[in-house]
């Protein structure tokens, strides 16, 4: 089931901008796929070549047009730092996800980007937003906590062909509705 409204092409808060991925962002996809801990902890493909990075962006743009999911480049003060996204799954609440370049980590960027996506989702009628982390990804768990998410469950899942424990996190609308 798609989102009821078109997904934004850009979101802003202060000096932070989230801009929908474009064809020109294939190099960011390429670089992120080569950072060892990105595929280790996320569903990001490992070692993408240029063609694969471009295909991934095209698929992302198609999913955004279908109102199923969107991915954004995270830009702070003009510097590209990673990607974040949101999408619908089989669960009642939308999910968000994030990945940053190593030099962008530890600066609160992922936390702010997650909060921006949550704020947009709350303003469009969702009462809760979810995210999942692979158990053991402590930095991502800290981002979830700082962004206002609460760990609600752990379940078995699959990641890169192996069984892992996935932690589910929920953030509720601040007004409690």
C-alpha positions in Angstrom: 0.0 0.0 0.0 1.6 3.3 -1.0 1.8 6.6 0.9 -1.3 8.7 0.5 0.7 11.7 -0.6 3.7 12.2 -2.9 7.0 11.8 -1.0 9.0 15.0 -0.7 11.9 15.7 -3.0 13.6 17.8 -0.3 13.4 18.3 3.4 15.3 21.0 5.5 16.1 21.8 9.0 18.7 24.5 9.7 21.8 23.7 7.8 20.7 20.1 7.2 19.2 19.2 3.8 17.8 15.8 2.7 17.6 15.8 -1.1 16.1 12.9 -3.1 18.7 10.8 -4.8 19.4 11.8 -8.4 21.3 10.0 -11.2 24.3 12.2 -10.3 24.6 10.5 -6.9 25.8 7.2 -8.2 29.3 8.0 -6.9 28.0 8.3 -3.3 26.3 4.9 -3.7 29.5 3.5 -5.1 31.6 4.8 -2.2 29.2 3.7 0.5 29.1 0.2 -0.9 32.9 0.0 -0.4 33.0 1.0 3.2 33.2 -2.4 5.0 30.8 -1.8 7.9 28.0 -0.4 5.6 27.1 -3.8 4.0 28.0 -5.5 7.3 25.2 -3.7 9.2 22.8 -2.7 6.4 21.2 -4.1 3.3 23.4 -1.9 1.2 25.0 -4.0 -1.6 28.7 -4.5 -1.3 31.2 -3.5 -3.9 28.8 -2.0 -6.4 30.2 -0.9 -9.8 29.0 2.2 -11.6 26.2 0.3 -13.5 24.9 -1.3 -10.3 25.0 2.1 -8.4 23.0 3.7 -11.3 20.5 0.9 -11.3 20.0 1.2 -7.6 19.2 4.9 -7.9 16.8 4.3 -10.8 15.0 1.7 -8.6 14.9 4.1 -5.8 13.4 6.8 -8.0 10.8 4.4 -9.3 9.8 3.5 -5.7 9.5 7.1 -4.9 7.2 7.8 -7.9 5.1 4.8 -6.7 5.0 6.3 -3.2 6.5 3.2 -1.6 9.9 4.5 -0.4 12.3 7.4 -0.8 16.0 7.8 -0.2 17.8 11.1 0.3 21.3 12.4 0.2 22.2 13.9 3.6 23.8 17.3 3.1 25.1 19.5 5.9 26.5 22.9 5.1 27.0 21.8 1.5 28.9 18.6 2.4 27.4 15.3 1.3 27.5 12.9 4.3 25.5 9.8 3.4 21.9 8.7 2.8 18.7 8.2 4.7 15.3 6.9 3.7 11.8 5.9 4.6 9.5 3.3 3.3 6.5 1.1 3.8 6.7 -2.5 4.7 4.3 -5.2 5.9 4.1 -3.5 9.3 1.6 -0.8 10.1 4.2 1.9 10.6 6.7 3.2 8.1 10.4 2.5 8.6 13.4 4.7 8.3 17.0 3.9 7.7 20.3 5.7 7.5 24.0 5.2 6.5 26.8 7.8 6.8 30.3 8.1 5.5 32.8 7.5 8.2 33.9 11.1 8.4 30.3 12.2 9.1 29.7 9.9 12.0 29.7 11.0 15.6 28.4 14.5 14.7 24.7 14.0 15.3 23.9 14.0 11.6 22.1 10.6 11.5 20.1 11.6 14.5 18.9 14.9 13.0 18.2 13.2 9.7 16.1 10.5 11.4 14.2 13.2 13.3 13.5 15.1 10.1 12.0 12.0 8.5 10.0 11.2 11.6 8.6 14.8 11.7 7.5 14.5 8.1 5.9 11.2 8.7 4.1 12.4 11.9 2.9 15.5 10.0 1.3 13.2 7.4 -0.8 11.2 9.8 1.5 8.4 11.1 1.4 7.8 14.8 4.5 5.7 14.9 7.7 5.2 13.0 9.9 2.1 13.1 13.5 1.2 12.4 15.5 -2.0 12.7 19.1 -2.6 13.6 21.1 -5.7 13.3 21.9 -6.7 16.9 25.5 -5.6 17.7 25.4 -2.4 15.7 25.9 -0.3 18.7 26.4 3.0 16.9 23.1 2.7 15.0 21.4 1.7 18.3 22.7 4.9 19.8 21.4 6.9 16.9 18.0 5.3 17.4 17.9 6.2 21.1 19.0 9.8 20.5 16.4 10.2 17.8 13.7 9.2 20.3 13.2 5.5 19.4 12.5 2.9 22.0 13.7 -0.7 21.6 10.4 -2.8 21.5 11.4 -6.2 20.4 14.2 -8.5 19.1 13.4 -11.2 16.5 15.3 -13.5 14.2 15.8 -12.4 10.7 18.1 -12.9 7.8 21.0 -10.7 6.7 23.3 -11.5 3.8 22.3 -15.1 3.9 22.9 -15.7 7.6 20.5 -15.7 10.6 20.8 -12.7 12.8 18.9 -11.0 15.6 17.1 -7.8 14.5 16.2 -5.2 17.0 12.9 -3.3 16.3 12.7 0.3 17.5 9.6 2.5 17.6 9.2 6.2 17.9 5.7 7.5 18.7 4.3 10.9 17.7 5.3 13.4 20.4 1.8 14.6 21.1 0.9 11.0 22.1 -2.0 10.7 19.7 
